[in-house]
């Protein structure tokens, strides 16, 4: 969303209808879930508590919210109907933050919180609470009429919400490490005690935990997954890249693997089973089943819109694969690839079917790892299609997956010091 993204007061979201992309109502907003941060940093909005028609309350991550407008919420249509359970690091806006007494930093005056404003951050999918609507004078209900001056201030202009600077709970650890990349947070978790590691993992949201699990050594992955409730473990596996999730499932005992697969969405479970049917060190075992696939009559504008998805890694966003329907893998006939640079050079109305790179022979699913690595090195590729004998696109391999399987098994445990001239002891 652009820098001028609208600011929305949470009182306007209380009871707001939630719709899927087809315009069908799926529920109503009952609360917002946020994570506080150390100091005066604005809290991040993790998601919404949505009450379904069955009166079950579920958690809707903000990553699955495509729009908030005129008191209504539009979603991607993908809902996890597992009952919402608040985690120790989470705070409920309506239930815990409104009607709270806080202090104005400038004057030291106590005020009552009447409302909070949320806003999506520029160029990111993250939402934050950045304004506080308060009333001076005696305490009153958040939505009651009450005498006293009202004013809207920056989040940093009040104290009484945020975490203490020096705390030892999982909540403080998460707030401290929030800005770390998944690989760096994984390194932190790896060096924690098993008890502490489980506490932090349990407090992370599903998407963040999925990203971190992908960067952890195999033993840590299995340990963390085994300490999660089974339904949540299945949710986290669904949030992982399919190839990483399949690798992790493949290391579990058969009974545990089948139990988790049966808890997953059928389409996700089918992808997992298909990936696990290939040998580990082959193109089929390395690929993801979720590449960017377009039909030949899609335009450059369509392709660029798909690539802009901030959840895509740079390697996955480097190119799109053009196929006949169906567009879900295994697709119809694979026609060729269009690279990101080519998309930038042609007019937005150009059909991708007219600009295919179809000179390179795609990889077969049984191609061995050395063959795959040689393909990437020879043609300077960051991603490559995997196509079966019938011509259907099965998936795509990215260069990070190739490196992951070619490096020594303990490479994640090696300390890499990227600051020039700085060694392990700071010398």
N, C-alpha and C positions, 0 to 999 in steps of 0.2 A: 504494500500500500504506500502511496506517495507521502511526502513529508507533511502534506496538509491533511492527513488522515483525521477524520472527525473524532472528537472526544465524546464519550458516552457515559452519562451518569448511571450508576448501577440501579438506582431506584426505577429507572425506565425499563430495566430488564427483569424486574420482579414479576413473575408470571407470564413473561413474554413467550409467545408461541414459537416452537422450533419446527422447521420444515425441512423435508428432504429436497433434493434438486428438482423433483417432479411436482413440487407444490403441495405435497401431502403432509399434514401435520403429524408429527411423531411424539410430541410432548410439550411441556412447558418448563421454563427456567425456574428453579427453586432456590438456587444459590450460585455463587461463584467461588472457585477454589483457587487460592493464591499461596505462594511461598514467600515468606518474609526473607529479607536479606540483612546482612550485618551492616550496622551504621544507619545512614539515612538513604540508602539506595532504594528506589521504588521497587515494590514487590512485583514478581512476575505472576501473571494470571495463567494458571495451569489448564483450567477448563471450567465447564459448567456442570452443575448438578441438575439433571433433567428428569422430570417426573413423567413417566409414560402413562398411557391411558389405563394401564393395569395398576397404576399407583406405585409401581416399582420405581425407585430412584436410581439412575445410572450416572456414570461419569462420561462427559463428552469433552475430549481434549480440544484445546483451541486450535490444534493443527488440523482438526476436522471441521472447523467453522470457516465457511467461505464468505460470509457476510453478516453484518449486524446493521439493521436499518429499520427505522420507524417502529421500534419496539418488537421486532421479530428477528429470529436467528435462522440463517440458512446453513445447512450442513452438507458434507460430501455425500451423505446418504449411508455411510458405513458406520453403524452403531454397534457397540459392544453392550449387550444387555445384562452383563454381570452387575449385581447390586453394588451401589456405591458404598465404599468403606473409607472413611477419612484416615489418612496416615498421620503419623506423629509430626511430620514436617509441614503439614498442610493447615491452612486456616480458612474458615468459611467467612465470606464477607458479610452476609446478612446475619449469620448466627454469632459471629465473634467480633467483628470490627465496627459495625454500626452501633451508635449509642454509647460509644466508648469515650472515656475522658482522657484527653491527651493535652499536651502543653505546647503553647506557641514558643518557638525558640527565641524570638526577638524580645518578647515581653515577659516570658515566664508565666503567662496567664493560662489557667486551665479552661479548656473549651470542650464542647460535646460534638462528636462526629455525627453529622446528619446524613451525609452522602459521600460517595467516592466516585471518581471519574476514571475510566479506563480508556486506553488509546493504543492502537497498533503502532509499533515502532517503524520508522522509515526503512524501507528495503529489507525488512525482516518479517517473519511470521509471528514474532513474539509480541505479546500484549502485556502492558504494564499498568498499574495504578499510578497515576502521576499527579492527581489533584485531590484535595480533601475539602469538603464543604462543611464548615463548622459553625457553631453558635456560641457566642459568649454568654456569660451569665449562668443562671442556675441550670441544673441538669434537666433534660427533657427527653422524651422518646425520639427515636430517629425520624419518624414521620409525623410527629405531633406538632401542632401549633404551639409556639412557646416564645415568650418575649425575650429580647436580647438581640444584639447586632449579629448578623450572619456575614460570613465572608468565605471566599474560596482561596486556598493557599496551595503552594507546591507541597508535595509529599515531604520534602526535606525541611519544610518550615515548621514541622511539628515533631515532637518526640513522644514516645509512649507506645509505639507500634513495634519497632524493629528489634532484632535480636541484640543481645549484648555482644560487644566486640570480642570478648574472650569467654567462649563457652565450650563445653566438651561433648554436648549431645550430637546426635546424627544431624539434627536440624542446623546446628552451627557449622558442622563439617560441610554439609551440602551448600550452604550459603557461601562459605569460604571458597569452595572449589567450583562454584557454578560457572565461572568463565573459562574453565579448563576445557580443552578439546577432549573428545572421548578417549583418545589414546593416552593422553596425559592423566586423565581421571582414572583410567584403567590401571596405570602404573601406580597411582596412589593406593587404589584398592588392593592391588597385589601385595603391597607391603604392610597392609593393616593386619591385625590379628583376625582369625576366622570369625570371632564374635562380632568385632567392629565392622568387618567387611559385610557380614550378613545384615547388620543394622542399617548401614548406609545403602546397601542394595535394596532392602525392603522399602526404604524411604524414597528412592528415585521413582519418577514416573516411568511408565512402560517404555515409551520411546527412548528416553535417555538411558535407561538400563539396557535396552536392546543395543544401542550404539556402543555402550561401554563393554558389554559382553563380547561383541565382535572383536574387540581389541585385547581381550584377556587370554592368558594361556589356557589350554584345554582343561587342566585340573581345576582352575579357579571357576571356569564356566560351569563345569559339572557340579562343583560344590555349591555355588550360588543358586543354580537352578533347582537343586535338590532341596534347598531350604525355603523355597517359595511355595505358597499354596498351589495346588495343581492347576486350578483355573487361571491363576495369574501367570504361572509358568507358560501355559499355552498362549496367553495373550502376548507375553514378551517374545516368544518364538515367532508369532505372527508378525510382530513389529520388526524383527531382524531381517536382513537381506536373506532371501530364500536359500542361497548357497551356503551362507554361514550357519543358518538355522539347521539345514540338512546335515552339515558336518557335525554339529553339536548333537543332534538327535542320533546320528549314527554311532556315537560313542556311548549311548545309554544302554542299559539292559533292555532286552526285547520287550518285557512286560511294561516297563516305564515308557518306552518309546511309543508303544501302541496306545497306552492310556492317554498320553499327551496328544497324539495325532487324532484320537477320537474326540478330544475336547476342542480342537481347532476348527475353524470354518472349513467346510468341505473343500472349497477351491484351494485354500492354502495347504490343507493336508494332502491334496492330490499333487500339488507342486512338490511338496517335501518327498512324497513317495517316489515321484518320477526322478528327482535328483539323486535320491539314495539308491536308485537302480543302476547308476553308473559307477564305474570304478573311481576311486578317490582322485587319482592322479591322471585323469583324462579330461578332455574338453567338457564332456557332459558333467563330470563331477565338479568342475571349476566354475561353471556358468551360473548366472542368475536367470531366473525364468521371467523377469520383469523388465526387459529392455524397452526403450521407447519405440513403439511400432506405429507406423502411419500407413494409410492406404495411398495408392499412387495419385488419387485425385485430391489429396490434401495439399494445402498451399505452404509456401515458405512462412507465412504469418502463423499458420497452424503449428508448424514445427517449432518456431521460436517461442510460441506461447507454452508449448510443452516443456521446452528446455529451460524456461525461466523458473520452473518449479524449484524452490529453494531447498527442498528435501533431497534433490538429486546430487550425487557426488559429481565432481568435475569430469571424471572418466565416463560416467553414465550419460552425462549431458554433452559429450563430445560429438555424438552423431545419433542419427535416427535411422531405423531400419524400415524399409518400404516393402510391404507384403500385400498380397491379396487377402481378402477376408477369409476366415476370422482373424481379428487382430490380437486375440489372446494366444499365447503360446500353448501348444504348437499351432502356428499360424497357417494361413493358406500359403501359396507359393511365394518364396522369398525372391524379391526382384533386385535388390541392391541396397546400398548404403548411401546416405547423404551426410557429409561432414559439416560440422558447425561453421567452419570458415566459409564453405560454399554458400551456406544459408545467409551469411552476412553480405555476400557479394551480389545476390540476385534480388530482384523486386519482390515485394511481399505477396503479390498475386501469382507468382510462378508456381506451377505444380511440381511437387517433389518427384513425381514420376518421370519428369523430363530432365532431371539433373542427377541421375543415378551414377554412383561409382560401382560398376559391376565387373571390373576387370579382375579383381582378386578372387580366387577360389575360397569359399568359406570353409571353416573348420568342420570336420566331422565329429560327432559326439564321442567316438572312440579314439580320437587323436591323443597320443601320449603327451605328457607334460613337456619333454624336450622338443617335440614337434610344435607345440603351442608356443613355447618360449622362442623358438627359432622364427616362427611366423611374426611375432611381435617385434623381434629385433631386426629382422630383414626389412619389414615394411614400415618401421617407425610408428606402430599403432599404439593407441591407448585403450582400444576396445575392439572386439572382433565378434562377428556372428558365428553361431553354431547351427548348422543346418543338417537335417537328416537326409536319407537316400531319396525320399519322396519330394524333397525341395522345400519342406516346411522349416521355418525358423523355430528352433527349440529354445534359444536363449542367447545370451551374450557373455563374453568373458572380458573382464577389465584387467589392466596391467597389474593392479595391486593384488588381485587374486593369484596371478602368476608368481609374483615376487613372494607372496606369503607362503607358497608351497615350495619355492626353491631355496629359501633361506633355511639355516639350521633350525631345528625344532625349538631350541631355546632362545631364538633371536629376540623375542619380546622381553626377555629378562636381562638383556644387555643394556647397559647405560650408554645412551648416545648423548654426547655433550655438543650442542650445536653452537654455543657461544664461542666465537673465535678466541683462542688463547686461554680458555678456561678449562681446566681439568677437573677430575672428580673432587679434588680437595680445594678447588677455587683458585689454584695457583695459575 
